[in-house]
Amino acid sequence: MSKKMNYTVTSTDSGKWLIAVGSVQLFTFIKNEWPHAIKVNVTQKYEAALAISAEITESVKKKDEKDIAGGLFILDQLAMTKAMNSIDGMGMTSAANKKMNGTGTAGGVTKDFFNTILGALDGNVTPILEHLQKQLGQIQTLKKQNTSKSTFGIVVGLISLMPTLDIPITTFQYVYLDKSQSSEFEKFHCLSSRSYSYKIDYTVDYYNYSSPS
């Protein structure tokens, strides 16, 4: 049986973030305004997803131990889809190409990036920005240490509410960059306050997870 990851809780004025600590980053945002029953349902769904996050890591390692180093995944779309689809209840739904370009601090770039990735949760990422910067900094370190010339990225899981129905749903995203983006990604110092000009192209593959009946 997969071992569940630990998670931390960060409270804000409008709710609280639940953040997993592991190779897969798992997030949810529980709003203060939600009825108690919805809060309980989302929390239970989140805790159940912790084991699925660990299962993703194990599935990738079974394919090849070299395909993951900490939170850095080194797979192209086809390889990751095969690993994800091997998990009962998991299925890819779509993919989208994204672009980030402009000038700003590393903190600002990190905030814009995670606002996009975590947008479905509708929570302010500012209270967890330091955590996000540290996590991205660790990924940068792993990438610099890894000499592989292949695609690289992170896996992010979200527990969000289906609009109108208020049913918790579990989704995962493989957010990855082509090898040509390595130098652009590595040039930021994630905790730096200096300003950078940047142009980053990345792809997001979306997966839905439904617990097998």
N, C-alpha and C positions, 0 to 999 in steps of 0.2 A: 504493500500500500504506500502511496506517495506521502511523504512527510509534509505537513502544512508549514508554510512560512509564517514568521512572526509579522505583526504589523503595529504601527504607531498611530496615535490619535492626536490631531492638532485642532484645537477649538478656535473658532472665530466668532465675530459678532452675529453672524447669520447662520452658523451651523458648525459642522466639524468634518475635517478630512480624515479618512482612514487610508493609510499608506503602507503598502507591503514592503518588506525589506528582503530582497532576494534577486535572483537573476531576472525574473519577470517583475516588472513594476505594476502593482495592482492598486487602483484608486477607486474611491467613491466619495461623494460629498453628501452628507445627511443634513438637510435643512431643518432649522429650528421650527419652522412653520408647519412641517409635515405632521399629520396625525401620528399618534404613537404606533399604531399598527403598521403603517408604512415604514417608519423608522426601524421597527423590529424586522420586517420582511427584507429590507435592504441590507441590514446588518447580517442577517442569516445567509442571504445570498452571497454577500461579500466573503464571509467566513468559509462558505462552501467552495468559493472560487479559489481560495488559497491553495487547496489541494490540486486543482486543475492547473494553476500556475506552475506548481512544482512538477506536474506531469508533463507540461510543455518542455521544461528543461530536460527531463529524463528522456523524452521522445527524441529531442535533438541529439542528445549524447549517444543514444543507441545508434543513430545514423553514423555519427563520427564525433568522437570526443573533441576533435580540433575545431568543430563548428561553433563552440561556445567557450568563452573565457569570462567567467564572472557574469556580468550583465551584458557583455558584448556578443552578439550573434553574428556569425560569418557565413551567411547563406544567401543564395539568390532566391528569387521568388518561387521557382519550381521546387527547390529543395525544402524551403520552409513550408510550402503548401503541403508537400508530402508528409512532413513531420507533423504538422498541425492536423491534417485530415486523418492521421492514424489514431487520433484521440477520439474515442466514442462520443458523439454528440457535437463535435466541432466541424465547422464547414466555412470555407471562404465565400464571401458574398460579393466583394467588389475590390477595386484598386483605384487609387487616384494619385496623379503626379502633383506635387506641391512645389512652390518656389518661395524663398525668402531672400530679399535683397534690400540693401539700404546701408545706413550708417547708424551705429549705436553701441552702447556698452554691452559687455558680455551678459550682464544681468538682464538688460532689456531684450537681447536676442533670445535668451533662455525663456523669459516670461512670454514673449510673443509665440515662441515655438510651442510651449506647453498650453497656452491659451487655445491654440488650434487643436492640439492633440486631446485635451481634456474638456473641450467646449461642450460636449454633451452633458457634462455634470453640472454646468451652470454655477460653478463656484469660483470665487475670487482666488487666484493662485498666489497672490502677493504674500499671504501668511506662510506659505510653504515654499517660497522662492529660494530661500537659503538651502533647504533640503534638495530642491530640484537642481540647483547649481552644483551642489556637491556630487549628486548622482551623475550629472552630465560630465563633471570633471573626472570622475572615476572611469567613465566610459572612454573619455579622451585618453587617459593614461593607458588603459588597456589597449586602445587602438594603436597608440604610439609603440607599445611593446610588441604588438603583433605585426609581423612582416608580411602577412598574407596579402595578396593583391586582389582578393575577391570582394564582393559586396559585403557591407557591414551595417549593423543596425541594432535596434532595441525592440523588445516586446513590451507593450503596455496593455494592461487589462482594465476595463471599466465596468462598474455596476451602475447602471443608470435606470431611470424610470421611463417606461413607454408612455408617450404623451397621451393624455386623456384617460387611458385605462389605469395608469399608476401601477403598472406591473413591473417589478425589477427585471432587467435583462442583463445578460453577461456577454460582453464583446471583448475581443482582443485585436490589437493592431500590431502588425510588424512594420515598424518605421525604419526604412533603410536607405542608404546612400550607395551610389556606384563608387567603385574604387577611384575614379577620377576626382571625386570630391574629398579625398583624404586630406590633402594639404589645407583646403579651405576649412574643413571641420576642425583640424588639429591646431589651427593658428590662434584660436581663442584661449585665453586663460579665464576659466569660468567664474572665478571670484574677483577678477580684475575690474577696476572702475574706468579703465581707459576706453577710448572709443575706437571701434573697428569699422571698416567698410567690408561688407560681406555680400556674397551671392551664392546661395546654397540651393541646389535642386535635390529633392528627395521624393520617395514614393511611400505610400501607405497602403498596405494590404489589410482588408477588414475581414474579421472572422466572427461569426456568431457561435455561441455555445448554448446548447439546451441539454439539460440533464437527461440521460437516456431513461426511458420508462421501464 
